[in-house]
Amino acid sequence: MFKRHGNEGYVFLKEGVEQKTLAYGKDTLLSEFRLKKGSVVPAHAHPQEQTGYLIRGKLKLTTEEESFLALPGDSWSIPTDAVHGAEALEDSLAMEVFSPLREDYLPKNQ
């Protein structure tokens, strides 16, 4: 699968948080997240492992065990079923890979 970058395809998740599915395969899915300063992703868990990279901005990432101030170039990996959340301290752009495939993030128009 090859995907060309564009401004369409973003999905509103909650106030200040948009998600766009990029490429995906049988076992992995790559997403882009745009977070506005002050937006919060509440604590949640899911069966997918989640590995991310901050392109720009500043995020406070939290798990039940620790907090991490992510700056551009920083990365993270959240294990399956781990409770985690985030707060955007600046307008931010992050990329995240989910494995196994996160079906709720598949494009609706396929």
N, C-alpha and C positions, 0 to 999 in steps of 0.2 A: 504494500500500500504506500502510495506517495500522496502527500497533501501539500498544496501550495498555501502559503500564508495569506490571510485576508482579514478584514474587519468584521465579517459576518460569522454567524454561528455561536455567538456568546449566549449563555443561558443565565438568567437571573436566578441566583440561589437564595439570596436574602439581601436586605438593604446594604449596598456597598460591596457586594461580592458577586462576581461573574465568573463563570467557568466555560471553557471551550475545549471540547475534545479534539485532539489533533490526530495523530496516527494511532492505530490499535491493531492488535493481532489476536491470535487465539488465547494467549495467556497474559498479555500486558496491554495497558492503555495509558497514553500520554495526554495529560491535560495542562492547559494554561489557566491560571487564576489571576484575575485582576481584583485587587482589594483597595478600597478607598480608605484613607486615613480615618481611624476611629471605628472602623467596622470590626465586628467580632464574629468568629466562627465558634459557636458554643462547643463545649466538651461533648464528644461523641466517640463511637467506636464502630468499626466495620471489619469484615473478615479479610479484607485485602491488606497486604503489606503496602506501605506508602513511602516512596522515596522522592524527596524534593530538592529543588535548587532555587535560590532567590536570585533573580536577575536584577531587580532594582527595588529600592524602598527599604523598609525596616519592619520586621515582624517579631512579635513576642510569641514564641511557640511553647506550649505547655503539655506535659503529660502528668500522670498521677505522681511520678517520681521527681520530675525536674522541670525547670523553665529554661528557655534558651533565647537570647536576643540574636536573631538572624539578620545579618547584613549582606549586601550584594556579594555573591560568590560563595556564600555559606550553603551547606547542604544538610540533609537530615534523612533519617529512615525511621519510620514508625512501624513497630511490629503488628502483626495481625491481632485484632480484638483489643488493642491498647486504647484506653481513653485518652483523647488528645483534643486540643483546641488551638486557636490562634487569635491574635489581635494585631491589626495593622496600625503601627505607630507612625507610618508615612504611607502615601499612595505607593502600592507595591505591585510587582509582577513576579509570579512564581510559576515554575513548571514542576509537575509531579507525575510520577509513574505509579500505577496501581497494578498489583499482581496478586491473585488471578484477576482476570478481566473484570472491571466494574461495570456491570450491565446497565445500571441506572444512569451512567454517563454516556452510553452509546447514543449517537445522533438519532433523533426521532424520524428523520426523513430518509432512512436507508431502505 
